[in-house]
Amino acid sequence: MASNDPKNGGGFFASLASSITNFGSAMSKSVNGLMGYEGLEVINPEGGTEDAEEEAGRGRWKQEERDGYWKMMQKYIGSDVTSMVTLPVIIFEPMTMLQKMAELMEYSHLLDMADKTEDPYMRMVYASSWAISVYYAYQRTWKPFNPILGETYEMTNHNGINFIAEQVCHHPPMSAGHAENEHFAYDCTSKLKTKFLGNSIDVYPVGRTRVTLKRDGVVLDLVPPLTKVHNLIFGRTWVDSPGEMVMTNLTTGDKVVLYFQPCGWFGSGRYEVDGYVYNSAEEPKMLMTGKWNESLSYQPCDGEGEPLPGTELKEVWKVAEAPKNDKFQYTHFAHKINSFDTAPKKLLSSDSRLRPDRYALEMGDMSKSGFEKSSLEDRQRAEKRSREEKGQRFAPKWFDETEEVTPTPWGDLEVYQFNGKYSVHRATADNPEDTTDVKVTQFNPWQFQDLSA
């Protein structure tokens, strides 16, 4: 119903959307003429058009490093650079993409609440708030390590969840994840796609995320917006995710459509999210509004998207307090993900925590981190050559590739499914009668690889 669509100016968000439209999107300025770099754009999210040259001199790079990296990267403009470019550890955080996937579990209690409620629209409020909550962590401007083929990440001791993720393909990079507790099961196949634009990069979340709520067997499907990373080389790096997020109840037809407002002049509209919960007839039932870096609220609404008389906005989610002046902008939960506090008793030797390059970076030794990263990548290439020479094909251990290929807004996706072997492994490893103290200290993602002719 177009009249209820916040993008088209109807309903509760009409005046808000109008004011944001008048501001326009974040302003950029080419500093080509000033600095001699063709096509370079610098965006200051807190400013206007007049300070691009000043902004270009800011950021984490030293001038000589910045200039050299720009000259190296120019040839990749317009390309997908997901795994084709070797990047320096100066731009990395001590975490892998598999661990980044686990950050979605920080506010998993919202999925518990979605499972418990009998209100179908509050179910969508809770579940979509869970999906929004991770964006506070996703605004970090450091790049996670690409996982080695066969690498895993396990997490326990958080909200009763068992979480396992595995790197199931190297070219293109693909990860699969599964999490489960008494209220829900989470399944994800992720294949990131990028487009390098010079001083920025578009990140397209080619993937499929499904959540099954156990009480009623309801299945939820999530399609997130793309992410734009600005000022990669020149200026202070910052992240925006303009566009819409859609969560659909595949069982009932209800859905949530939430709009991430683009950053405007002097930060106008940055972080703001608003939208509606719709029933299967596409009639709005709940309005939702807030900021993805602060909190979200909801309120019942009428068929025109206006708040119902006698109701008020109620907060459904609020971001937890984060450490002050953290070097990598980590949340407390991100630190837990990196620690062994959330690790099972007998950790797989393929776990991301054990990566020597990741650990060296966490300890502040960038030189050692760079060396270990190169060593792992060399070993991965050698393993690939060995498989090819023997006519062997890699197969993941904990997930199976299905015959299903699902369309996404950014391309088709080959779907992997959790095969249940991990549950059997975990039950055996966690046997309370087994008192053997097994402490894995060496990273070995190749130990559990399945190879077939």
N, C-alpha and C positions, 0 to 999 in steps of 0.2 A: 504494500500500500504506500504509494509515493508520498501521500500527505503525512505519513507517520515516519518518514525516513529523515533522520537528523541531517543527512547530507543535502537534502532538498529543502531545508528550511522549515519543516513542519514540527509541531509538538514543542515539548519543553525546551529543547535546545536551539530554537529558532534564532533568538537574539544572540546567543553565544556563537553559533555558526556564522552568523552574519558579521559579527565583529572580527572573527578570525579571518574570514574571507577578505575583509577590507585591509587587514594587515599584510596578507599574502604570505608566501613561504619565506624561509630564512634567506637573507640576501647574501649573494656571493659577489666577488669582484675578481676579475682576471688580473693577475699581476704580471702578465706577459710583458707589457711595455716597460714595467718598472724593474723587473728582475731578469728578463731575457729567457723566460721559460714558456714555450708555446703551449697554450691550452691549460695552463695551471690556474685552478680556482681555489680560493681560500675562503672559508665561511666561518665567521665569528658568530656563534649562536646567541651571544649576549650583546651584539652590536648591530651596526648597519652596514652601509656600503663604503664608508670612507676610511675604514681602518684595516683594509685587507693587507696592505704592505706591512703594517705593524704586527698584525696577527701572524703573518707568514714567518716572521722571525722567532716565533715562540714554539714551544713543543719540546719533545724529549731528545731530538737529534742535535748533535753538534753540527755546525755549518758544513764542515768538510764531509761528514758522513751523510748529511742530508742531500748535498749536491751530488755526491757520487751515487747514492741510491736512486735519486731521481733520474739520472742519466741511464742507469741500468734498467730501470723499470719502464721507461718511455715506450719501448718496443712492445710491451704487453698491453697497452691501452686498448680497451675493447675486448680483452680476452678473459676467459675463465682461468683464474690463477690459483684455484683451490689447492692443487698439488704440483703445479709445474714450476714453481719458483722456490728456490732455497732461501729462506729468510733468516736474518740474524736474530740471535736470542735477545737482543736489546728490546725487541718489541713483544716478547713472550711473557706470559705469566706462568708460574709453576703449577700448572694444571693441564690436563688433556681434555679433548672434546668429549670423551666418555664421562669424565668427572663433571664437565659442564652440563651434560645431560641430566646428571643426578641432582643438580641444583633445583630442578623443577619439583623435587620432593620436599623442599623446606617447609612449605605451607600445605602439606598433604592432608592436614586435619580438615581442610575445606572439602576435600573429596569424601572424607568420613562423614561430614555433615550432609553433603549431597546425598549420600547413601541412606542416611538415617531419616531425612525429612520425608514427609508424605505429600508436601506441596510441590507439584511438578515445576512450578516457576521458580520457587526458591532453590530447587535442585539445580536449575540452570544458573541462578545467581551465584551459588556456592562454587559450582564447577568452573564457571568462566572466571571468577575471581582467582581461583587457583591458577588458571592459565595465565592471567595477567601478572600474578605476583612475582614471577621469575624475572620480569623485565627490569626490576631494580638491580638484579645481579648482572643482567645482560648488558647494562650500560657501561660496564668496565671496558676500558680502551686497550687492554692488553690481549694479545692473541694466545689462545691455548695451543698446546702441542697437538699436531696431528698424530693419532694413534698408529702404532705399528700394526700391521696385519696380524690378527689373532690376539691382540692386546685386549685386556678385560678391565673392568672396574666393578668391585663388589661393595655394597653398603648394607650394613645391618645396624641395629641399635638406634633406630630413629622411627618413632611412631609405629613400631611393630612391623616395619617394612623390610622385606628382602628385595634388594635391587641388584641386577646384573646387567651390564652392557658389554658389548663385544664389537671390535672392528671386524666387519664381515667382508669388506672389499677394500682394496687399495686404490685401484683406478677404475671408476671414480671412487673417491673416499666415501664409504658408507658405514654407518653404525646401526646397531639394533639394540634396543633396551627393553627390559621387562622389570616391573616392580609389582609387589603384591602385599596386601595385608588382609585383615578379616573383612574389610569393607569394599575394596576395589582392586582391580587388576589394570595395570598400565602397560601398553605395548606401543613401541615406536620403531619405525624404520626411517632413518635420516640420510639424505644424500644432498649435501650442501652444493649449491651452484653459485658462482660469483661472476661479477663483471667489473673489471678494473677500469676506472675512469680517470686515472692520472693521480689526483690528490684525494680521491675518494674511491670507495668500492661498494657496490650493491651486493648484498648477500640474500640469495633466494632460498627459503626453507623448503626445498623439495623433500617432502616427507609425508608420512602418515602417522598420526597420533590417535590412538583409540583408548578410551577408558571404559571399563565395564564396572558398573555399580552392582554389587553382588546381591543385595537384598531382592531387587526386582529384575535383575538381569538386564538393566538398561545399558545401552551402548552409546557412548558419546564420541563424536568425531570432531577433531580440531584442525582448523586451517588458519595459521598465523599470518601476519603481514610480513613483507620483506623488511630487511634492516639495511640502513645506509650508514656507513662509517665515513665520516668527514675528516679532512685534514690529516691524511695518513702520514705525509712526509713534511709538509709545510703547515705550521700552525698547531694549535692544541687539538688533539684528536677527540672527537665526540661522536656519540651514537644517536640515531633517531630511527623510529620505526613507523613511518607514516602509512596510513592505509587502514584496512579493516581486518578484524579478527572475527571468524565465524565458528561458532561451536554448535553442532547439530545433534539433537537427540535422534539417532537413527531408529529408535524403537517407536517413538511417539510422533515425530515430526516437529516438535518444538525446537526453537533455535535462539541463539543469542548473536546479535551483530553489534560489535563494539568498534568505534572509530578512533584510531590514534591520530590526533591532530598533528599536522606538520609544524615544525618550529618556525615561527614568524619573526618579524623584526624585533630586535632586543629581547628575544626569548619568548615572545607572545605565543601562547598556545602550546609551548613545549611541555611534554609529559602528560598532557590532558587526554583523557579517554572518556567517551560517552556513547550511549547506545541503548538498545532495548532488548528485553526478552520477549519473543513472539511465540504465540501458540501455533499449532499446525495450520491454522487458517490465516497465518501471517498478521494476526491482530496483536498489537503491543499489550503486554500485561505488566511488565515491570520496566521502569527506567533505571539506568545505571550511570553513574558519573563519578569522576575522581581523577587522580593522577597516578600513573603507574609507578612513580617513585615515592609515593606517600601512602595513599589509601583509596579505597573504593566504597561507595555507598549505593543504596538502592531505595526505590519507593514504588509502591503500586501506582499504576496509571490507567487512564481510560483509553477508549478506542482511538482517540486523537493524539495519544502520547502525553497528555497533560496529567499532572499528579492528581490522584483522587482526593477529594475533600476529606479532611479529618485524618490524613496520613502525613508522615514526615519522613525525610531522608534518614536512613539508618546505616551506620557503618558496618560493612561486612568483613573488611580486611584492612589491616594497617601494617606497614612495613616495620620489621623489628629494628631495634636500635643497632647500629653498625659500629665497629671499632673506629676510633678517631685517628685520622692521619695514617691510615693503613697504606703501605707502599703500593700494593696492588689493588686497592679499593675493595678488599675482601670483606664479606659479611662474616659474622661469627659462624654461620653454617658452612661457608666456603672453607674456613679453617678446619672445621670438623671433617669435611669431605677429604681434605688432604691428610688428616691425621689417621692414626691407627685405632682411635677410639670408636670409629664407625666400621672398622674392619672385622670380618668374622674370625673365629679362632684360628682356623687353618686357611690362610690366604693363598689364592692361586698365585703361582710365580709369574703369571702374565699380567698382574695388577698394575695399574698406572702409578700407584704410590711408590712402586719399586723402581721406576725409571730413573737411571742415574743422571740423565740430563735435567729432568724435572727437579730432582732432589738437590742437585748442585745449584740450580737457579734459586730454589727456595732458601738455600744457605748463603746466597749472595755471591757465588763464584761463577760469574758469567763466562770466563775463559774455559773452565772445566765443563760447564754446561754446553758450550758450543762444541767442544771436542767430543763429548759423549753423544750429543745429538748427531754429529757427523758419523760417528762409529755405528750407532744404531741404524742409520739410514743406509750405510754401506753394507751392514749385515743383512738388512732387508732385501737389498738388491741382489746380494749373493744368494740368499735363499730362493729368490724368484728365479734366478738363472738355473739353480740346481733343480728346481721343480720342472722347469721347461725342458731341461736336458733329459730328465727321466720321464717326461710325458705325464707328469702328475698335475692334478688340479687341487687347489686349496678349497677346503670346505670348513666353515665355522663349526665350533664345538657345541655351542649352547643354543644356536638358532639355525633353522633350516630355511633355505631359499624356496619359496613357493612358486607356483606357475602364475600367480596373480601379478598383473601389471596394472597399477592404478594411476589414473590421470591426476595431476595437480595443476594449479595455475601456472606453474613454471616448468612443466615437463613431466614425462611419465616416470613412474617409480616402480622398481622391482621390490616386492614385499617379502620380508623375512619374518618368520614366526618363531616364537619361543618353543623349544622342543621338549621341555620338561626335564632334560637330563641334569640340569643344574640343581633342580629341586632334590633329585635323588642324591647327587653329589653332596649337597649341603647337609642333607639328613645324615649321611654317613660321616661326613667330616665333623659334624657337631654332636656326634654320639657321646653322651655324658659318661659312658663307661670307658671311653678311650681317653686315657690321661696323658697320652704322648704329647710332649710339648714340641710342636713343629714350628720353627721360626724361619720363614723364607727371607733371605737377604739378597738374592740375586734375581734380577729381572730376566725372565725367559718366556717371551710370548710364543716361542716356537714349540714348547714342550707339549702343549695340548692340541696342536694343529692336526686336523684330519686331512690326509692326503689320499686321493684316489686316482687311478689311471684314467 
